[in-house]
């Protein structure tokens, strides 16, 4: 755009941001004569940096901007400062809410700025525009009181104070260095398009362009202090960046890769070969003469010292079903308690609001109580009826007969036995261990870990630490799992229909031949498995919560 020249006619001042929030751009949309603007700026300054005219007009006081600049009356412009006297700085917004404008009214510009603002031979109109120009120069040269409190100012060659800021590096000196000189970078003059007489809305669109480039500062050492400060990276892309590529799908642990699958198959094949080799070795060992004598002396069972009526009463079958039903759910809930990290449903007893626990733990403990009740009833009934002799050893012959039965099982030459009359010695030891050792041990360790344990019994707690209970409870559960697997396998392999009729239909005979081909016990067993499977899938908070509400308060997270 062309520079402003005398006789050019009226033009429009460049408008900036509003002085107040939501107000009009400042200064107001007014037209001024180019002669007045040209008279207020020296000819060489108008040619070199015409954009400074817009800056000077933008930074004038509200009173001066509201009055046309073309007016040359002495009352329309501030008095010209006296040469050598301190020049008044442009005052801006307050430093604190409700305070005075900053800087204070008594603050004076440096001598170099004052000399540039108020020359002795300046005309009246040039003196009227000088305070605004001085304010623009002072804004880039004079440090505020807050900046002075951070780092001291440095006097430049022309006497103007150069503001020093924060150091470029940690622990360094304020920047720029002491003794840095200020130079003005010359810029090409911007052309100003002639303005046309138009309404205020049109004048806003034809405003003078932005001011010239900011003056660069070069230190006395030759370093360009206008360069940006060094940047130290402190933020990096996280695990899930915005534009991250899709990660490769990890192989499922349930579906191993081909090398793992092949290795697993080879390991199973190796174990199978070892098992087959072990069977042949045991059979060869039992074929020896002294082992034949051992098997004849200890066939795998002995006759109890106390005679007991053969067969199973119907209550034994019901006890067996309830024990199986509760044991499966106890194992399921116990594993759930062990793997549950953040429970979603809680149960609180009515009489103890502080005894809040997860619904899974409550369900596990409730099943334990029912299982113990069923076990106590079973023990009482077998003692009353005399059937305790069938699962409690009454002679030391139980141990060699148990060894004989184990060798016969391993050799796949099943021992001849009829559970309707008597168990073999290996069965008797297994049932005795399960009923009278493993079950009480599970109950004692579970009670120590439960909320029913007395908190105030300090001596008892020291005598029976919680760590001991935790160390024993889980292995006991593993024993029950192993017992169930072996027990069910032997039931199926040593006469499935006959064994199922004994326990689920209360049918059998002394000779062991009758009911060997009856399917009644089998279908009852299938029905029992269906009930247990349904309970397994129904053991969820949606089903358990209404039952738990009968005994306490159920709440969510």
ZIGI-V469352 format. One record per residue. RES is the residue in one small letter. SS is DSSP state (h for helix, s for strand, l for the rest). PSI is psi in radians with two decimals (none if undefined). Layout:
BEGIN
<<RES SS PSI> <RES SS PSI>>
END
This chain:
BEGIN
<<x l 2.60> <x s 2.61> <x l 2.73> <x l 2.25> <x l 2.63> <x l 2.47> <x l 0.11> <x l -0.44> <x l -3.08> <x s 2.58> <x s 3.00> <x s 2.34> <x l 2.61> <x l 2.34> <x l 2.45> <x l -2.57> <x l 2.74> <x s 2.68> <x l -0.49> <x l 2.78> <x l 2.21> <x l 0.05> <x l -3.05> <x l 2.73> <x s 2.60> <x l 2.46> <x l 3.02> <x l 2.77> <x l 1.70> <x l 2.77> <x s 2.41> <x s 2.72> <x s 2.37> <x h -0.50> <x h -0.67> <x h -0.70> <x h -0.72> <x h -0.59> <x h -0.49> <x h -0.26> <x l 2.35> <x l 2.70> <x h -0.76> <x h -0.59> <x h -0.59> <x h -0.58> <x h -0.64> <x h -0.78> <x l 1.29> <x l -0.40> <x h -0.35> <x h -0.42> <x h -0.72> <x h -0.66> <x h -0.74> <x h -0.71> <x h -0.57> <x h -0.57> <x l 0.15> <x l 2.85> <x l 2.77> <x h -0.64> <x h -0.71> <x h -0.57> <x h -0.54> <x h -0.40> <x l 2.36> <x l 2.38> <x l -0.42> <x l -0.32> <x l 2.29> <x l 0.31> <x l 2.53> <x h -0.49> <x h -0.22> <x h -0.14> <x l 2.65> <x l 2.73> <x l 2.51> <x l 2.31> <x l 2.63> <x l 2.44> <x l 2.31> <x l -0.28> <x l 2.71> <x l 2.38> <x l 2.46> <x s 2.31> <x l 2.66> <x l 2.29> <x l 2.37> <x l -2.54> <x l 2.72> <x s 2.71> <x l -0.52> <x l 2.78> <x l 2.22> <x l 0.10> <x l -3.04> <x l 2.71> <x s 2.64> <x l 2.45> <x l 2.99> <x l 2.77> <x l -0.39> <x l -0.03> <x l 2.34> <x s 2.58> <x l 2.77> <x l 2.86> <x h -0.66> <x h -0.69> <x h -0.70> <x h -0.68> <x h -0.61> <x h -0.47> <x h -0.68> <x l 1.27> <x l 2.67> <x l -0.58> <x l 0.37> <x l 2.47> <x l 3.01> <x h -0.79> <x h -0.63> <x h -0.63> <x h -0.50> <x h -0.56> <x h -0.24> <x h -0.71> <x h -0.66> <x h -0.75> <x h -0.70> <x h -0.58> <x h -0.66> <x h -0.76> <x h -0.69> <x h -0.55> <x h -0.54> <x h -0.16> <x h -0.66> <x l 2.14> <x l 2.58> <x l 3.01> <x h -0.59> <x h -0.73> <x h -0.63> <x h -0.51> <x h -0.39> <x h -0.85> <x l 2.52> <x l 2.65> <x l 2.73> <x s 2.28> <x s 2.23> <x l -3.11> <x l -0.58> <x l 0.09> <x l -0.19> <x l 2.49> <x s 2.24> <x s 2.09> <x l 2.30> <x l 2.36> <x l -2.60> <x l 2.74> <x s 2.68> <x l -0.50> <x l 2.79> <x l 2.23> <x l 0.10> <x l -3.04> <x l 2.73> <x s 2.63> <x l 2.43> <x l 2.94> <x l 2.76> <x l 2.30> <x l 0.13> <x l 2.48> <x s 2.57> <x s 2.25> <x l 2.65> <x l 2.18> <x l 2.06> <x l 2.46> <x l 2.71> <x l 2.40> <x l 2.40> <x l 2.44> <x l 2.41> <x s 2.12> <x l 2.48> <x l 2.34> <x l 2.54> <x l 2.72> <x l 2.00> <x l 2.85> <x l 3.05> <x h -0.62> <x h -0.68> <x h -0.59> <x h -0.54> <x h -0.56> <x h -0.29> <x l 0.53> <x l 2.78> <x l 2.44> <x l 3.10> <x l 2.91> <x l 2.97> <x l 3.03> <x l 2.62> <x l 2.47> <x l 2.37> <x l 2.71> <x s 2.27> <x s 2.24> <x l 2.83> <x l -0.37> <x l -0.07> <x l 0.06> <x l 2.37> <x s 1.88> <x l -0.11> <x l -0.09> <x l 2.57> <x l 2.69> <x l 2.67> <x l 2.46> <x l 2.18> <x l 2.09> <x l 2.23> <x l -0.07> <x l 2.33> <x l 2.85> <x l 2.37> <x l -2.86> <x l -0.44> <x l 1.25> <x l 2.86> <x l -0.71> <x l 0.69> <x l 2.55> <x l 2.71> <x l 2.08> <x l 2.71> <x l 2.47> <x l 2.19> <x l 2.49> <x l 2.46> <x l 2.48> <x l -0.48> <x l -0.35> <x l 1.47> <x l 2.83> <x l 2.95> <x h -0.77> <x h -0.72> <x h -0.71> <x h -0.74> <x h -0.72> <x h -0.69> <x h -0.74> <x h -0.70> <x h -0.67> <x h -0.74> <x h -0.71> <x h -0.69> <x h -0.73> <x h -0.67> <x h -0.73> <x h -0.69> <x h -0.69> <x h -0.77> <x h -0.73> <x h -0.67> <x h -0.67> <x h -0.80> <x h -0.63> <x h -0.74> <x h -0.74> <x h -0.70> <x h -0.65> <x h -0.70> <x h -0.33> <x l -0.18> <x l 2.69> <x h -0.77> <x h -0.51> <x h -0.52> <x h -0.67> <x h -0.64> <x h -0.76> <x h -0.57> <x h -0.64> <x h -0.61> <x l 1.53> <x l -0.21> <x l -0.19> <x l 2.83> <x l 2.74> <x l 2.27> <x l 2.68> <x l -0.46> <x l 2.19> <x l 2.48> <x l 2.55> <x l 2.31> <x l 2.86> <x l 3.07> <x l 2.26> <x l 2.75> <x h -0.55> <x h -0.46> <x h -0.70> <x h -0.75> <x h -0.72> <x h -0.71> <x h -0.72> <x h -0.81> <x h -0.66> <x h -0.76> <x h -0.76> <x h -0.86> <x h -0.64> <x h -0.71> <x h -0.78> <x h -0.57> <x h -0.76> <x h -0.73> <x h -0.86> <x h -0.57> <x h -0.74> <x h -0.61> <x h -0.73> <x h -0.68> <x h -0.53> <x h -0.13> <x l 2.17> <x l -0.87> <x l 1.66> <x l 2.56> <x l -0.36> <x s 2.44> <x s 2.74> <x s 2.35> <x s 2.22> <x s 2.64> <x l -0.64> <x l -0.15> <x l 1.53> <x l -0.38> <x l -0.15> <x l 0.66> <x l 2.33> <x s 2.94> <x s 2.68> <x h -0.53> <x h -0.74> <x h -0.71> <x h -0.75> <x h -0.71> <x h -0.78> <x h -0.62> <x h -0.72> <x h -0.65> <x h -0.74> <x h -0.80> <x h -0.68> <x h -0.69> <x h -0.70> <x h -0.78> <x h -0.67> <x h -0.70> <x h -0.74> <x h -0.72> <x h -0.80> <x h -0.73> <x h -0.75> <x h -0.69> <x h -0.48> <x h -0.72> <x h -0.73> <x h -0.15> <x l 0.08> <x h 0.02> <x h -0.41> <x h -0.43> <x h -0.45> <x l -0.03> <x l 2.13> <x l 2.41> <x l 0.10> <x l 2.65> <x l -0.18> <x h -0.17> <x h -0.58> <x h -0.88> <x h -0.58> <x h -0.60> <x h -0.70> <x h -0.73> <x h -0.74> <x h -0.66> <x h -0.75> <x h -0.67> <x h -0.63> <x h -0.73> <x h -0.61> <x l -0.01> <x l 0.40> <x l 1.46> <x l 2.43> <x l 2.52> <x l 1.98> <x l 2.73> <x l 1.80> <x l -0.32> <x l -0.45> <x l -0.86> <x l 2.53> <x l 2.63> <x l 2.95> <x h -0.61> <x h -0.70> <x h -0.74> <x h -0.76> <x h -0.69> <x h -0.75> <x h -0.67> <x h -0.77> <x h -0.71> <x h -0.79> <x h -0.71> <x h -0.09> <x h -1.02> <x h -0.75> <x h -0.86> <x h -0.63> <x h -0.70> <x h -0.66> <x h -0.75> <x h -0.79> <x h -0.64> <x h -0.66> <x h -0.63> <x h -0.58> <x h -0.18> <x l 2.97> <x l -0.11> <x l -0.18> <x l 2.31> <x l 2.14> <x l -0.51> <x l -0.10> <x l 1.37> <x h -0.75> <x h -0.72> <x h -0.64> <x h -0.65> <x h -0.64> <x h -0.51> <x l 1.43> <x l 2.70> <x h -0.57> <x h -0.59> <x h -0.76> <x h -0.75> <x h -0.61> <x h -0.42> <x h -0.50> <x h -0.79> <x h -0.78> <x h -0.60> <x h -0.69> <x h -0.70> <x h -0.62> <x h -0.76> <x h -0.68> <x h -0.80> <x h -0.71> <x h -0.76> <x h -0.75> <x h -0.85> <x h -0.71> <x h -0.84> <x h -0.69> <x h -0.77> <x h -0.58> <x h -0.72> <x h -0.51> <x h -0.31> <x l 0.74> <x l 1.31> <x h -0.91> <x h -0.75> <x h -0.79> <x h -0.68> <x h -0.60> <x h -0.64> <x h -0.83> <x h -0.58> <x h -0.24> <x l -0.03> <x l 0.74> <x l 2.37> <x l 3.11> <x l 2.82> <x l -0.61> <x l -0.30> <x l 0.06> <x l -0.70> <x l 2.60> <x l 0.24> <x l -0.29> <x l 0.34> <x l 2.38> <x l 0.18> <x h -0.89> <x h -0.58> <x h -0.79> <x h -0.58> <x h -0.69> <x h -0.75> <x h -0.73> <x h -0.70> <x h -0.71> <x h -0.67> <x h -0.72> <x h -0.74> <x h -0.70> <x h -0.71> <x h -0.71> <x h -0.59> <x h -0.81> <x h -0.37> <x h -0.18> <x l 1.22> <x l 2.79> <x h -0.57> <x h -0.58> <x h -0.63> <x h -0.62> <x h -0.83> <x h -0.59> <x h -0.70> <x h -0.51> <x l -0.37> <x l -0.33> <x l -0.02> <x s -2.82> <x s 2.30> <x s 2.31> <x s 2.78> <x s -3.14> <x l none>>
END
